[in-house]
Amino acid sequence: MSMTDPIADYLTRIRNALKARHTKVDVPYSKLKEEITKILLEYRYIQNYLNIDDGKQGMIRIYLKYDEDEKSVISSIKRISKPGLRKYVNANEIPRVLNNLGIAVLSTSKGVVTDREARQFGVGGEVLCYIW
C-alpha cells in the first residue's frame, strides 16, 4: 500500500479510534507525527503517548482521553493542507480555530507549532490540521 498522505492517515486513525471508543491507538512513527502528538499532549487532548521500537519503522502508541460522560475530549480533527493542495499562511494570516477554542497545527521554520505559538514567534507556514 503506497501512502500519499501519512498525516491524513494519522488523523484518521485517531478519529476512528475515538469513534470506536478505544483507549489507545497505534500509528507508524515519524518525527512530524511525534511533534503533532506532543502538541496534543501539551493541550491535554490526549492522556499520554509512548514510542514503541518494533525493529522497523517504530510506532507511536497514543492513549486517548475521554471526559466523565465517556465523551471524547477531541470533538473534531481535520486535515487542512493536503498533498494535492498545500495551504500556506503568512504570520498575519494565521487562522483562529473556533475563536481560539481549538488549535491549528502549523509546520514552520521554528518547527511544528500551534497557531498561538506561530503568532508569538511572528512566523507563518503550512497549516497541517485543526483540532477542537
N, C-alpha and C positions, 0 to 999 in steps of 0.2 A: 504494500500500500504506500503510495507516494503521498506525502503530506505537504500541501502547498501553504497552509497557514497553521503552524503549530500553536500560535497564541489563541486562535479561534477554537482549536481543539481543546486547549487547556481550559478556556472559559466554559465550553460546552460540557466538559467532564464535571466541572464544579456545579454548573446549572442542573445537570441530570442527577447528580448525587443529592443535591438539595431537594429536588422534586421527589426522589425515592426515599427521602429521609435517612440517608446513610450518615454514619458518624464520621467516616473518613473516606477519602478518595485518593488514589494514586495516579500521578501524572508523570510522563517521561521528563527527566531532568534537562534543564538548560539554565544558563545564568540569568537570562531575561525572565524566565518563569519564576526563578527563585527571587529575583528582585520584586516582581509583582506580588509574590506570596508574602514577602517581608512587609510590603505596604499593607496588604490585607490584615496581617497580624498587628501591625502598628495601629491601625484604625479600628481594631477589635472586630473585624468582620469574620475572623476565624479564631478558633481556640489556640491552635499551635500548628507547627509543621515539622517534618523530620526528613532529612536527606538519607536515602537508602542506597547503599552501594551494592549493586547486583552483579558486579563484574563486567557489565557492559556500559550502557549509557547512564544508568542510575535512575532513581525515581525520587519524586517528592511526594511524601505522604502528608496530605492536608487534613487536619482534624476540624470538621465543620462545627459551627456554633448555632445553637437554637435558643430561643427565649423560654420562659416558663410555660407558655402555651404550646410548646413544640413547633413554633413558627420560626422559619429561618431568619437569621439576622440580615442576610443579603436578600433584599426583595427583588433586585434585578442586577444583572451583569451583562453588559452589552459591548460588543466589539465595534470600534469606530473606524479606524484606519485598516483597510484590507489590502491584500497584495494587488488586487485589480484597481483599487482607488485609494491611494495613500492620502491621509488627512494631516496636513501640517499647519501649525499656527504660529504667529509671532507672539512675542511676550505680552503685547497689549490686546491680543485676540483670544487669550486662553479662556475656554468655556467654563461657566459655572454650572454644576450639575445640581438640579433641584434647588436652586437658590442657596447653594453651599451646604445642603443636607447630605449630598452624595459627594463622591470624589471622581475626578478624571485622572487617569494614569497616563503620563507622558514620557516618551523617551527623548531626553535632551542631551546636550553636550555635558551637562552636570550629572548624567546618569538617569536612571529611571526614577521619576519623582511624581508627586501628586500635583494637581493644579495649584494648590496653595503655595507649595514649595517653589514651583516654577515662577509664580508671580513674585515671590520673595527674592529669588535669585535674579529675576529680570530676564529669563530666557524662555524661548519658545521651543517647539519641537514637534514630534509626531504624536498625535493623540491615539493611544493604544486602545483604551476602553473607558467606559463609565461604570461606576459601581454605586448602588444605593440600596 
